Amino acid sequence: MQFIVNIEETTGKILNVQFPTSAPNPEGLSEDGYMRTVHVNEDELLEGCENANFFVNQHWYNHDTQQFFKIGLPPNDYAEYNRSTGSFEWDTDLILEEIRRVRTNKLAGCDWTQVSDNTLTEEQKAEARTYRTTLRNITEGLTLPDHADDMVWPTPPSFLP
């Protein structure tokens, strides 16, 4: 079986894989110079590339060697593969923004502990204040994780959901 692979010309990023049912588009560079079309036989795919989604998401194309190579999965939602460095790069401000968004939601979920007519004991109110202060200060001196999901959050008091 033959696959048609469309590749971004400037980077080598695989844009999509097509399984032709009729005469395939010819190989080569598109008229606008943006995309290169390559025909690939099934036996030319790298091991483990039987799944088109896996192939598209974890491989790029090297124009010099005319070979596909594995880059793996990006470490986070903001990472882009940089062909010249051979590694993933991302804007850490975007991860920090996501961490702040999660923190804001956690704070909003316990705002009720700070109103005067709640039924918490004074000890519980103090525990909630400490938790909220820790949340507000979480980004101070923080070594950013690769992904907001890897963030270590303070344990909420037992009376909070």
C-alpha positions as CSV (number, residue, x, y, z in Angstrom):
1,M,0.0,0.0,0.0
2,Q,1.2,3.5,-0.7
3,F,0.7,6.5,1.5
4,I,0.8,10.2,0.4
5,V,2.5,12.3,3.0
6,N,2.3,16.1,3.0
7,I,5.1,17.9,4.6
8,E,5.6,21.5,5.6
9,E,8.5,22.5,3.3
10,T,10.3,24.9,5.7
11,T,10.3,22.7,8.8
12,G,9.8,19.1,7.8
13,K,6.7,18.8,9.9
14,I,4.3,16.2,8.7
15,L,1.0,17.8,8.0
16,N,-1.1,14.8,7.1
17,V,-1.1,11.3,5.7
18,Q,-3.5,10.3,2.9
19,F,-4.5,6.9,1.8
20,P,-5.3,7.3,-1.8
21,T,-8.3,5.7,-3.4
22,S,-7.6,7.0,-6.8
23,A,-4.6,8.5,-8.7
24,P,-2.4,10.1,-6.1
25,N,-1.2,13.7,-6.2
26,P,2.3,13.8,-7.8
27,E,5.4,14.0,-5.6
28,G,7.1,17.4,-5.2
29,L,6.8,20.9,-4.0
30,S,3.4,22.7,-4.2
31,E,3.1,25.7,-6.4
32,D,3.1,28.1,-3.4
33,G,6.2,26.4,-2.0
34,Y,4.5,25.7,1.3
35,M,4.1,21.9,1.1
36,R,6.0,18.9,-0.2
37,T,4.2,15.7,-1.2
38,V,6.1,12.5,-0.8
39,H,4.9,9.0,-1.7
40,V,5.8,6.4,0.9
41,N,5.4,2.6,0.5
42,E,4.3,0.7,3.6
43,D,7.7,-1.0,3.9
44,E,9.5,2.3,4.0
45,L,7.7,3.5,7.2
46,L,9.6,3.4,10.4
47,E,8.8,0.6,12.8
48,G,5.7,1.3,14.8
49,C,4.3,3.8,12.2
50,E,1.4,1.6,11.2
51,N,-0.8,4.1,12.9
52,A,-1.2,7.2,10.9
53,N,-1.9,9.4,13.9
54,F,1.2,8.2,15.6
55,F,3.2,8.8,12.5
56,V,2.0,12.3,12.0
57,N,2.4,13.4,15.6
58,Q,5.7,11.9,16.4
59,H,7.8,12.1,13.2
60,W,9.3,14.7,10.9
61,Y,10.9,14.6,7.6
62,N,14.6,15.4,6.9
63,H,14.8,17.0,3.4
64,D,18.5,16.4,3.2
65,T,18.4,12.6,3.8
66,Q,14.8,12.3,2.4
67,Q,14.0,10.2,5.5
68,F,11.5,10.4,8.3
69,F,12.7,10.5,11.8
70,K,11.1,10.2,15.2
71,I,10.8,13.3,17.4
72,G,8.5,11.8,20.0
73,L,5.6,13.4,21.8
74,P,5.9,17.1,22.9
75,P,6.3,17.5,26.6
76,N,3.4,19.9,26.9
77,D,0.6,21.6,24.9
78,Y,2.8,24.5,24.1
79,A,5.9,22.8,22.8
80,E,7.0,23.0,19.2
81,Y,9.8,21.0,17.7
82,N,12.8,23.0,16.6
83,R,14.5,21.2,13.7
84,S,17.7,23.2,14.0
85,T,18.2,22.4,17.7
86,G,16.7,18.9,17.5
87,S,14.6,19.6,20.6
88,F,11.2,20.8,21.7
89,E,10.9,24.5,22.8
90,W,8.0,26.4,24.4
91,D,7.1,29.7,26.0
92,T,7.2,29.2,29.8
93,D,4.9,32.2,30.2
94,L,2.1,30.1,28.7
95,I,2.6,27.4,31.4
96,L,2.7,30.0,34.1
97,E,-0.5,31.4,32.8
98,E,-2.1,28.0,32.9
99,I,-0.9,27.5,36.5
100,R,-2.3,30.8,37.5
101,R,-5.7,29.9,35.9
102,V,-5.8,26.6,37.9
103,R,-4.8,28.5,41.1
104,T,-7.6,31.0,40.5
105,N,-10.1,28.2,40.2
106,K,-8.8,26.6,43.4
107,L,-9.1,29.9,45.2
108,A,-12.6,30.5,43.9
109,G,-13.6,27.0,45.1
110,C,-12.8,28.0,48.7
111,D,-13.9,31.7,48.7
112,W,-16.8,30.7,50.8
113,T,-14.4,30.0,53.7
114,Q,-13.7,33.7,54.1
115,V,-17.2,35.0,54.4
116,S,-18.3,36.0,58.0
117,D,-21.4,33.8,58.2
118,N,-19.8,30.5,57.3
119,T,-20.1,27.6,59.9
120,L,-16.4,26.8,60.1
121,T,-14.6,26.8,63.4
122,E,-11.9,29.4,64.1
123,E,-9.3,26.6,63.6
124,Q,-10.8,25.7,60.2
125,K,-10.9,29.4,59.1
126,A,-7.2,29.7,60.0
127,E,-6.4,26.5,58.1
128,A,-8.4,27.8,55.1
129,R,-6.5,31.2,55.2
130,T,-3.2,29.4,55.3
131,Y,-4.1,27.2,52.4
132,R,-5.3,30.2,50.4
133,T,-2.1,32.1,51.2
134,T,0.0,29.2,50.0
135,L,-2.0,29.1,46.8
136,R,-1.6,32.8,46.2
137,N,2.2,32.5,46.8
138,I,2.6,29.3,44.7
139,T,4.4,31.0,41.8
140,E,7.0,32.8,44.0
141,G,10.4,31.2,43.3
142,L,8.7,28.4,41.3
143,T,10.8,26.2,39.1
144,L,8.3,25.7,36.3
145,P,7.3,22.2,35.4
146,D,7.1,21.1,31.7
147,H,3.3,21.0,32.1
148,A,0.8,22.5,34.5
149,D,-0.5,19.0,35.2
150,D,2.9,18.3,36.8
151,M,2.5,21.1,39.3
152,V,2.6,20.1,43.0
153,W,-0.3,21.8,44.7
154,P,-0.8,22.3,48.4
155,T,-3.1,19.8,50.0
156,P,-6.5,21.5,50.8
157,P,-7.9,21.3,54.3
158,S,-10.0,18.1,54.8
159,F,-13.3,20.1,55.0
160,L,-12.8,21.4,51.4
161,P,-14.1,19.4,48.5
